[in-house]
Amino acid sequence: METSYLSSVIKQFEYYKSLGDKTISQLSFEELQWQPNEASNSVSIIGKHLVGNMLSRWTNFLTEDGEKEWRNRDAEFIVTYATKEALIASWETGWTCLFHAITPLKEEDLERIIYIRNQGHTVTEAINRQLAHYSYHIGQMVFIGKLLKGTDWQSLSISKGNSATYNQEKFAKEKGKRHFTDDL
């Protein structure tokens, strides 16, 4: 399981990070701040929330509750980045924290119990919870980016009208066990 689950989940996190990276790179600072209305979040705010969550969840992951006393979740939804570079630096800090926490894990760690707001999770459950949470929000970031860029958007997956070509390339390869992100 160690070689399968842990390596797969790390690749999944790397994949979703890359979707966020590619979205951020396509948008200007002004576009990163765009909100359709007051009840909605900008790409910048979503990124800030993800960073806050990552730092809280993954700092001392195995020994402290994942909701840290120092976290101010409500402040994550207030615009504070002054530049695109500040957003990217913060974004990288959150992801570095995550990867430093999960990369050294071993198979025997997966059934350990950790806590998030006093709710016990196995390490596997906690990882899955965060993977789902991050992919949900990164999907929002991508969607906002696509809305803002319109026809100038550089597709992050199989672009419209190219499914047959993509499948032809995949089926031209021999069958074999590999992660779907290996060819991205």
N, C-alpha and C positions, 0 to 999 in steps of 0.2 A: 504493500500500500504506500509505503514511504516514497518510492520512486514514482509511483503513478499519481497519487493524490497531491502530494506536496509540490512536485514539479509542475503538474497541471495547473494547480491553483496559482502558483507564482506566474506562470505564463498567462493565465486569465487576467490577473491584476495588471501585468505588463501590457496586455492588449488594451484593456480599458483605459489605462494611463495614456497609451499612444493615441487613442481616440480623442481624449481630452487635449493632449498636446497638439494634435493636428487641428482641432477646432480652434483652440486659442491662437495658433499661429496664423490662421486664415482671417482673423478678426482684428480690426483696429482697436485701439484703446476705447474709443467712443462706442464702438459696436459691442465690446465686452461689457460696457455699462448699461446697455439698452434693456429696458423693461417694458413690456407691453402695457402694464398698468401697475398700480401700487401694490396689488395683492400678489404679483408675480415677481420672480427673481431673475436677475441678469445672469449671464455666464459668469461674470466676476463674483457675484454673491454666491452662486452655487459652488464655484471653486473654493471660495473662502469657507463655506460651510463644510465642504469635504475635508479641507485641511484641518479645521477645528476638530472634526470627528476623528480623523486619522491620528492626530497628535494625542487626543484623549484615549482612544481605544488601544493604540499600539505602544504607547509609552509604558514601560514596565508591564507589558501585556500579561505575563504569567503570574505576576505577584500582586497587582493592584487592581481595583475595580476599574473597568473601562470608562466609566463616567467620572472624570477627575473633578475634584473640588475646584480647581483653578480654571476649569473650562467655563466660558461665558457663552453658551450656545446662542442666546438671543442676539448678542453682538455680532455673531457670524452673518447676520442678515442685514447688516448696516454697511453701506458702501464706505470703504476706507482706503482702498488701494489708490495711490496717486499716479501710478504709471503701470503700463503693461508689464514692465520688467519686475516691479514689486509683486504683482500677481504671480508671475512665473516663478520667482524666487520662493514665495510662500508655498505654491503648488509643489515645487520640488522638495521642500522641507517635509511636507506631509507624506509624500510618497517614499522619501528616504526613510522616515520613521517606520512606515509599514514594512518595507522590504528588510530593514534591519531586524524587525521583530519576527518575521516569518521565515526568512532564509535559513537561520540556524535550527529550525524545528526538526525534530526527529519523529519517527513513527510512534514512539512511545509517548510523545507529548500530546498526540491527537485526542486521547480520551481524558486528559487532565481537565479538571473543572476550573473555569475562570468565571469572573462575575462582571456583568454589565448592569448597573443600577440594582445591585444585590440579586439579580437573576442569574442562576447558575447555567453555564453553557459548557459543553465540551469544547475543546479548542477547535475541533472540526466544525461544530455548530457556529461558533463565533466567527470563524473565517468565512463560512458560507453566508452568514448574516451580513457581514461587511461587504463581501463580493456583490451580493444582490443590491445592497444599499448604494454602493458606488456606481454600479452599472446603471441603476435607475437614474441617478442624477447626471451621469455623463451622457446618457441618452437625451436628457433634457438639454444639456449644453449643445449637443450635436444638432438637435432639432431647432434650437434658437439660431445657431449658426447658419443652418440651411435656409431658414426664413429670411435672415438678414442678407445673405449673399445671393440668394436666388440662383440664376444661371451661372454666376461666377463661382459657386460652391464647387470645391474639388472633392469628389466623392471619396468616402472613407471605406466603402465596401464595393460590392459589385454594382456598377452604375447601370441605370436604366438602359435596357436594350442590349446589354452585354452578358446576360446569363448563359446563353448558348455557348459563346466563346469561352467564358470562364469554365463551364462544365466540361467542354471539350479538352481544355488544358488539364483539368484535374483527372479526367478519365484516361488521358494519354499516358499518365504515370502508372507504374505498377502498383498494385495493392500493397499496402504496408501500414504499419502502426506509426502514426505521427500526429502531432498536435496540429489543429487547424490553423494556428497562428504561425507555424513554422515557415510558411510560404509568403507571409505578409511583409 
